[in-house]
Amino acid sequence: MTPQESREFTARLEQAAILLLEMEIYRKPDDLARRFGLPVPVVRYWWRQTDQKTHPVDQNQLAPREVKVIRKASQTLEGWEKVKRYRPECGARLPGGKRCKRSVAIRSPEGWGMGALADRCRLHGGLSKRPRKKVKEDDELL
């Protein structure tokens, strides 16, 4: 999955989550996040960025179009489970000339603005566990 595809997929997830929250299919962002296996802080952030106005719908008297919209949104969010499980390969070149077979990393909630999935696995730069420090040359010691 390219970075652009990852961003588009994340945008679709956001739209679907907001739709289900606005229609009060799920009352809280936490409930929706747990149901679909999304990071709770991400769904909370998405919900805070909206006006947080809901228009409850009577689920017994939904129009066929509304039913379809709800089903599509749920299917989009269920797709996250599949993407999370079957992530694409890293593909970084290894010293022997082969490509890395590990799956790409899932970004932390703070990084979902760039897309849910990183370009590489953790080993090849998908996610850095620690900040990299610049090496300072000490000319004064010489």
Secondary structure as UniProt FT lines:
FT   HELIX           3..22
FT   TURN            23..24
FT   HELIX           29..36
FT   HELIX           40..48
FT   TURN            59..60
FT   HELIX           64..85
FT   TURN            95..96
FT   HELIX           109..114
FT   TURN            122..125
//
